[in-house]
Amino acid sequence: VMNNLLAGAYRDRVTPVNPAHRRIQGLRAVPSVAELDIAPELAVVCSPPGTVPGIIADLGARGCKAAVVLTGGLSLQTLADGRTLTQAMLDAARPHLLRILGPNCLGLLVPAIGLNASFAHTDALPGKLAFLSQSGALATTVLDWGKSHQIGFSCFLSLGESADVDFGDLLDYLGRDPGTDAILLYMESVKAARKFMSAARATARAKIVLAVK
């Protein structure tokens, strides 16, 4: 993840947070979110499942509004009050209006701005096609295929469990994105069907939307 972040355009704007190390990949690390110099525009969380709700709460309190949670297994663990870690994560985010991609996802790539907030083994070429997938394994395959065929992407991401940000949210956003001409979806399930259909109808009036279910 750090290699991907540092290989892009944001090298001088990445701050690792880790209680065990003072430096990571040559960068100064801080032991906690509260000790960040500024509120991050985007947080990439890849810590053990039990730590995620607390980290999200700390990020929200620090002023962060967007997080990519790569960590998996949150829905499989339950707290003493009966909530899953996924629900605890969402409850921690809600008071701060912090939006979450994931958990259990490959991450997010926006090639045009040099952002690779993922653990993908390769980067993506810039282009006009947005690719959204619930399957991380399929996403890596498409990433390889696209690169070998010189096909670029405006946005490339996996949604993972879609606990918060889902296909409807992303269609609404990409429908207004001037850098995206077409949107390809690989869908395994639809949680908010009414929202998805509304977003798909609106976006499809202006752009090509192809859904593979």
Secondary structure in CASP SS format (residue, H / E / C, confidence):
PFRMAT SS
TARGET T0000
AUTHOR 0000-0000-0000
METHOD secondary structure of the structure
MODEL  1
V C 1.00
M H 1.00
N H 1.00
N H 1.00
L H 1.00
L H 1.00
A C 1.00
G C 1.00
A C 1.00
Y C 1.00
R H 1.00
D H 1.00
R H 1.00
V C 1.00
T C 1.00
P C 1.00
V E 1.00
N C 1.00
P C 1.00
A C 1.00
H C 1.00
R C 1.00
R E 1.00
I E 1.00
Q C 1.00
G C 1.00
L E 1.00
R E 1.00
A C 1.00
V E 1.00
P C 1.00
S C 1.00
V H 1.00
A H 1.00
E H 1.00
L C 1.00
D C 1.00
I C 1.00
A C 1.00
P C 1.00
E C 1.00
L C 1.00
A E 1.00
V E 1.00
V E 1.00
C C 1.00
S C 1.00
P C 1.00
P H 1.00
G H 1.00
T H 1.00
V H 1.00
P H 1.00
G H 1.00
I H 1.00
I H 1.00
A H 1.00
D H 1.00
L H 1.00
G H 1.00
A H 1.00
R H 1.00
G C 1.00
C C 1.00
K C 1.00
A E 1.00
A E 1.00
V E 1.00
V E 1.00
L C 1.00
T C 1.00
G C 1.00
G C 1.00
L H 1.00
S H 1.00
L H 1.00
Q C 1.00
T E 1.00
L C 1.00
A C 1.00
D C 1.00
G C 1.00
R C 1.00
T E 1.00
L H 1.00
T H 1.00
Q H 1.00
A H 1.00
M H 1.00
L H 1.00
D H 1.00
A H 1.00
A H 1.00
R H 1.00
P H 1.00
H H 1.00
L C 1.00
L C 1.00
R E 1.00
I E 1.00
L E 1.00
G C 1.00
P C 1.00
N C 1.00
C C 1.00
L C 1.00
G E 1.00
L E 1.00
L E 1.00
V E 1.00
P H 1.00
A H 1.00
I H 1.00
G C 1.00
L E 1.00
N E 1.00
A E 1.00
S E 1.00
F C 1.00
A C 1.00
H C 1.00
T C 1.00
D C 1.00
A C 1.00
L C 1.00
P E 1.00
G E 1.00
K E 1.00
L E 1.00
A E 1.00
F E 1.00
L E 1.00
S E 1.00
Q C 1.00
S C 1.00
G H 1.00
A H 1.00
L H 1.00
A H 1.00
T H 1.00
T H 1.00
V H 1.00
L H 1.00
D H 1.00
W H 1.00
G H 1.00
K H 1.00
S H 1.00
H C 1.00
Q C 1.00
I C 1.00
G C 1.00
F E 1.00
S E 1.00
C E 1.00
F E 1.00
L E 1.00
S E 1.00
L C 1.00
G C 1.00
E C 1.00
S C 1.00
A C 1.00
D C 1.00
V C 1.00
D C 1.00
F H 1.00
G H 1.00
D H 1.00
L H 1.00
L H 1.00
D H 1.00
Y H 1.00
L H 1.00
G H 1.00
R C 1.00
D C 1.00
P C 1.00
G C 1.00
T C 1.00
D C 1.00
A E 1.00
I E 1.00
L E 1.00
L E 1.00
Y E 1.00
M C 1.00
E C 1.00
S C 1.00
V C 1.00
K C 1.00
A C 1.00
A H 1.00
R H 1.00
K H 1.00
F H 1.00
M H 1.00
S H 1.00
A H 1.00
A H 1.00
R H 1.00
A H 1.00
T H 1.00
A H 1.00
R C 1.00
A C 1.00
K C 1.00
I E 1.00
V E 1.00
L E 1.00
A E 1.00
V E 1.00
K C 1.00
END
